[in-house]
Amino acid sequence: MALKKNLEVNGSGIFADYIKLENILIDNGQDVPSVSVNLCIYKDKLARDEGKQPIAQIPLHITDIEDVNIILKAVYGALKKTEGLSGALDE
């Protein structure tokens, strides 16, 4: 699962269109589970599939996820609601 949206990386003039969650860590030790992930931005899906390094990585920590079984779907859904990724398509 990934997101596809053409976006400029860090105001650099470099554009990428493949956003993938990586290094997912689920913490069930709290009353409400939380998730830590890296939001990895690649030039495109081919770059990711070829093992290229992401152009940017953004660490995220998300809390208030009630059902651990749907964490990825919830995380991608939440990302698509943020200003920078609104309108992104599921890949």
ABEGO torsion letter per residue (X at the ends): XBBBBBBBBGGAGBBBABBBBBGBBBBAABABBBBBBBBBBBABAAAAAAGBBBABBBBBBBBGBABAAAAAAAAAAAAAABAAABGBBBX
